[in-house]
Each structure stands twice: as structure tokens, then as C-alpha cells.
Amino acid sequence: MGESNSELYSEFRIGNAIADLVMFNGISRAFEIKTELDSDKRLNSQLDQYRKVFNEIFLIVPVSKIKEYETYDSNVGIICFDILSSKKFQLVRPATRSNHIDAESIMHIFHTNEYKEIVTYYYGQLPEVTSFNQFEVCKGLISEIPQNELNQLFINKMKSRAGNYDLSARYYKEFNQLSLALRMNMKNRKHLFSILKAPLKV
């Protein structure tokens, strides 16, 4: 599913939603993890936020909940896990890829220096701005960048932000909750990450 230079983040905020895991490589992907005990009450609003930013969206759900989550947007991919048997993860439905990216949404993801760097890189210079108008000025310029190019600039910037978070509980709260539910040891946890970073087969 990913490349060797993929970058993963946990609890990644998009608007008023927080994606459990996101991955940036050649494209951007969001993963929403749902265990047996999780409610889907806010899922539609979460997916609405993810669609504004990510090329592909996946739900990671228990085998027993596949039918329930298949009723959601068919463009959203589904990965299932089985807590009772082999604990293997399997691609149930691939995600439909979209290159749409909402400038307003990514502006609220970028740090100040990041959106300034994108404007400088794309336009060759940063216009004269103040601390009061820099957000609106840069947002206007970034919104004029063609979608495909803006999508790649966003991915590149998120990859360059990466830190060495490994699999620590501090940075992967939701992933660790899933690990506890599945009684996964470190070997199993690393295996799941390797699955997310490698091509999945139906």
C-alpha cells in the first residue's frame, strides 16, 4: 500500500476531525480504526473532513462489522481484522482515489512556515505580508495552484515534517488501543505497519 519512504502519523487533525492514522508517500491516505466497541456516530462527518484532503480513505474494522461499514460511501476502502483467529489484516474493498484537495482545509493543517515555503517555492517569492494578513494572502495564492500540483506539494510538505516517532504509545494512541484489543505484541504491531506500507491484495 505504501512505499519504502512512506511517512505515518497518528491522531492527525483535519478540521474538526482527527484521523487515527495517515500515510504520505506518492499519495495521501487516511485510516479510521473502528473496534467492536467503537461507535460510528460521528463517522459520516469524519469522512467528510478526510475527503477534503486525502487521496484515499480506509476504514480498519473487525470482520464482524464488515457488513455494517460496507453501507458507507463505496469510495471508502475497507480493511478488516480478525481478533479471534489469525489476526490477519485483509483488504476487503479498495479505496477510490481522488486528487481533489481543499485549499482552505490544508491551510489549517500547515504550520505558518510551511504555507510560506509553498508560496515561495511555487511563485518564486513570498509577497510582502504582515503577521495579520499572511494567512489570507497565502491562502489566496495557494488556492490558485492547480489541484494535482497542490496535492503533491501538500504530500511533500507532510513528508518533510516527519519525526522519528517509531511505534511509541505517546504518538500512536489509537494504534495502541487497537493493539491492546488484538493482544498484539511488538512483532505483530510492526507487521501491521508493514502491511500498511506494502501493496494489499484482495
C-alpha positions as CSV (number, residue, x, y, z in Angstrom):
1,M,0.0,0.0,0.0
2,G,2.9,2.3,0.6
3,E,6.5,2.9,-0.4
4,S,9.7,2.5,1.5
5,N,9.8,6.2,2.1
6,S,6.2,6.4,3.5
7,E,5.6,8.6,6.5
8,L,2.9,7.7,9.0
9,Y,1.3,10.0,11.6
10,S,-1.2,9.2,14.4
11,E,-4.1,11.4,15.5
12,F,-3.8,13.7,12.6
13,R,-6.2,16.7,12.8
14,I,-8.3,17.7,9.8
15,G,-10.8,20.4,10.5
16,N,-12.9,19.2,13.5
17,A,-12.0,15.6,12.9
18,I,-8.9,13.6,13.9
19,A,-7.8,10.6,11.7
20,D,-6.4,7.7,13.7
21,L,-3.6,7.1,11.2
22,V,-2.5,8.9,8.0
23,M,0.2,8.0,5.5
24,F,2.0,10.0,2.9
25,N,4.1,8.5,0.1
26,G,3.2,9.0,-3.6
27,I,-0.3,9.8,-2.5
28,S,-2.0,10.6,0.8
29,R,-4.2,8.1,2.8
30,A,-6.3,8.3,5.9
31,F,-7.1,5.3,8.1
32,E,-10.0,5.3,10.6
33,I,-9.8,2.5,13.1
34,K,-13.1,1.0,14.5
35,T,-13.1,-1.8,17.1
36,E,-16.0,-3.8,18.3
37,L,-16.8,-1.2,21.0
38,D,-16.5,1.9,18.9
39,S,-19.5,3.9,17.8
40,D,-20.0,5.1,14.2
41,K,-22.0,8.1,15.4
42,R,-19.5,10.7,14.0
43,L,-18.2,8.7,11.1
44,N,-20.0,10.5,8.3
45,S,-18.7,13.9,9.5
46,Q,-15.2,12.5,9.9
47,L,-15.2,11.1,6.3
48,D,-16.5,14.5,5.0
49,Q,-13.4,16.1,6.5
50,Y,-11.0,13.4,5.2
51,R,-12.3,13.8,1.7
52,K,-11.2,17.4,1.6
53,V,-7.6,16.4,2.0
54,F,-6.7,12.8,1.3
55,N,-6.5,10.9,-2.0
56,E,-7.7,7.6,-0.4
57,I,-9.6,6.8,2.8
58,F,-9.8,3.5,4.5
59,L,-11.8,2.0,7.4
60,I,-10.0,-0.6,9.5
61,V,-12.8,-2.7,11.1
62,P,-13.4,-6.1,12.7
63,V,-14.5,-8.9,10.5
64,S,-17.8,-9.0,12.3
65,K,-18.5,-5.4,11.4
66,I,-17.8,-5.5,7.6
67,K,-21.4,-5.6,6.6
68,E,-22.2,-2.6,8.8
69,Y,-19.4,-0.4,7.4
70,E,-19.9,-1.5,3.8
71,T,-23.0,0.7,3.8
72,Y,-20.9,3.8,4.0
73,D,-19.5,5.6,0.9
74,S,-18.4,3.0,-1.6
75,N,-15.4,5.2,-2.4
76,V,-14.0,4.4,1.1
77,G,-11.8,1.4,1.3
78,I,-12.2,-1.3,4.0
79,I,-9.5,-3.3,5.7
80,C,-10.7,-6.0,8.1
81,F,-9.0,-7.7,11.1
82,D,-10.0,-10.9,12.9
83,I,-9.5,-10.8,16.7
84,L,-10.4,-14.5,17.2
85,S,-8.3,-16.3,14.7
86,S,-5.1,-15.5,12.8
87,K,-5.4,-11.7,13.5
88,K,-4.5,-11.1,9.9
89,F,-5.4,-7.9,8.1
90,Q,-7.1,-8.2,4.7
91,L,-8.2,-5.7,2.1
92,V,-12.0,-6.1,1.7
93,R,-12.6,-3.2,-0.6
94,P,-10.1,-0.8,-2.3
95,A,-10.5,2.9,-2.0
96,T,-11.3,5.1,-4.9
97,R,-8.6,7.6,-5.5
98,S,-9.4,11.3,-5.7
99,N,-7.0,14.2,-6.4
100,H,-9.4,16.9,-5.1
101,I,-7.8,18.9,-2.3
102,D,-9.4,21.8,-0.5
103,A,-7.0,24.8,0.0
104,E,-8.9,26.1,3.0
105,S,-8.6,22.7,4.8
106,I,-4.9,22.2,4.1
107,M,-4.2,25.8,5.2
108,H,-5.4,24.9,8.7
109,I,-3.1,21.8,8.6
110,F,0.0,23.7,7.6
111,H,2.3,25.4,10.0
112,T,2.9,29.1,9.2
113,N,6.4,28.4,7.9
114,E,5.1,25.5,5.7
115,Y,2.5,27.6,3.8
116,K,5.0,30.4,3.3
117,E,7.5,27.9,1.9
118,I,5.0,26.5,-0.5
119,V,4.1,30.0,-1.8
120,T,7.8,30.9,-2.1
121,Y,8.5,27.7,-3.9
122,Y,5.6,27.8,-6.4
123,Y,5.6,31.6,-7.1
124,G,9.3,32.2,-6.8
125,Q,8.9,34.7,-3.9
126,L,6.7,35.5,-0.9
127,P,4.8,38.7,-1.3
128,E,5.0,41.4,1.4
129,V,2.8,40.2,4.2
130,T,2.3,41.0,7.9
131,S,1.6,38.7,10.8
132,F,-2.1,39.9,10.4
133,N,-2.6,39.2,6.8
134,Q,-0.1,36.4,5.9
135,F,-2.7,33.6,6.3
136,E,-5.3,35.1,4.0
137,V,-2.7,36.3,1.4
138,C,-1.1,32.8,1.3
139,K,-4.4,31.0,1.2
140,G,-5.5,33.1,-1.8
141,L,-2.3,32.2,-3.6
142,I,-2.3,28.5,-2.7
143,S,-5.9,28.2,-3.8
144,E,-4.8,29.2,-7.3
145,I,-2.3,26.3,-7.6
146,P,-3.7,23.5,-9.9
147,Q,-5.1,20.6,-7.9
148,N,-2.6,18.0,-9.0
149,E,0.3,20.2,-8.2
150,L,-1.2,21.3,-4.9
151,N,-1.8,17.7,-3.9
152,Q,1.9,16.9,-4.5
153,L,3.1,19.9,-2.7
154,F,0.9,19.0,0.3
155,I,2.2,15.4,0.4
156,N,5.9,16.6,0.1
157,K,5.4,19.1,2.9
158,M,3.9,16.5,5.2
159,K,6.6,14.0,4.5
160,S,9.3,16.6,5.3
161,R,7.6,17.3,8.6
162,A,8.1,13.7,9.7
163,G,9.7,12.9,13.1
164,N,11.2,9.7,14.3
165,Y,8.1,8.5,16.2
166,D,8.5,4.8,15.6
167,L,5.7,2.8,17.4
168,S,5.7,4.6,20.7
169,A,2.5,4.8,22.8
170,R,2.9,8.5,23.1
171,Y,2.5,9.1,19.3
172,Y,0.3,6.2,18.3
173,K,-2.5,6.3,20.9
174,E,-5.3,4.9,18.6
175,F,-3.0,2.3,17.1
176,N,-2.0,1.2,20.6
177,Q,-5.7,0.9,21.5
178,L,-6.1,-1.4,18.5
179,S,-3.0,-3.3,19.5
180,L,-4.4,-3.9,23.0
181,A,-7.8,-5.1,21.6
182,L,-6.0,-7.6,19.4
183,R,-3.4,-8.5,22.1
184,M,-0.7,-7.7,19.6
185,N,3.0,-7.9,20.6
186,M,5.6,-5.7,19.1
187,K,6.2,-8.1,16.3
188,N,2.5,-8.1,15.4
189,R,2.5,-4.3,15.6
190,K,5.4,-3.9,13.2
191,H,3.7,-6.4,10.9
192,L,0.6,-4.3,10.7
193,F,2.7,-1.2,9.9
194,S,4.5,-3.2,7.2
195,I,1.1,-4.2,5.7
196,L,0.0,-0.5,5.6
197,K,3.3,0.3,3.9
198,A,3.1,-2.5,1.3
199,P,0.6,-3.4,-1.5
200,L,-2.5,-5.0,-0.1
201,K,-4.2,-7.8,-2.1
202,V,-7.9,-8.6,-2.1
